Amino acid sequence: MPVSKRYAAAKSSKYNSNIHKRNNVTDASQAKKYPFTVGPIVLAFFLFVILGSSILEVIMSIGRG
């Protein structure tokens, strides 16, 4: 597939100007860092399950005597 010289020159100059910009990522384009890796709803659900099961286990052991 033949490519025009004008198109090839434009692509080449674009590549040559971009080659020096690699690994220079601005803060705006980086993903935002959150202190927690899970969301607050998931964390609340797991706490509810863990604490609820431990409280239920204590109640069941008191009932057995």
C-alpha positions in Angstrom: 0.0 0.0 0.0 1.7 3.2 -1.1 1.9 6.1 1.3 2.3 9.7 0.3 5.6 11.4 1.3 3.6 14.1 3.0 1.8 11.7 5.2 4.9 9.7 6.0 6.8 12.9 6.9 4.0 14.0 9.2 3.9 10.6 11.0 7.7 10.6 11.3 7.9 14.0 12.8 5.0 13.2 15.2 6.8 10.1 16.3 10.2 11.9 16.7 8.6 14.6 18.8 6.8 12.1 21.0 9.8 9.8 21.6 11.3 12.2 24.1 8.0 12.5 26.1 7.8 8.9 27.2 7.4 8.1 30.9 6.6 11.8 31.6 3.1 11.4 32.9 1.4 14.4 34.5 -0.4 14.0 37.8 -3.8 14.7 36.2 -3.7 11.7 33.9 -2.5 9.3 36.6 -5.1 7.3 38.5 -6.1 8.8 41.8 -4.8 6.9 44.8 -7.3 6.1 47.5 -6.2 5.1 51.0 -8.6 2.1 50.9 -8.6 -0.6 48.3 -12.2 -1.6 48.9 -15.3 0.7 49.0 -17.0 1.7 52.2 -20.1 -0.4 51.4 -18.1 -3.6 51.0 -16.1 -2.9 54.2 -19.3 -2.3 56.1 -20.8 -5.6 54.8 -17.7 -7.6 55.8 -17.7 -5.9 59.3 -21.4 -6.7 59.6 -20.9 -10.4 58.7 -17.8 -10.8 61.0 -19.2 -9.0 64.0 -22.6 -10.4 63.6 -21.3 -14.0 63.4 -19.1 -13.5 66.5 -22.0 -12.0 68.5 -24.3 -14.8 67.4 -21.7 -17.3 68.5 -21.4 -15.7 71.9 -25.2 -15.8 72.3 -25.3 -19.5 71.2 -22.6 -20.5 73.7 -24.3 -18.7 76.6 -27.5 -20.5 75.7 -25.9 -23.9 75.8 -24.6 -23.1 79.3 
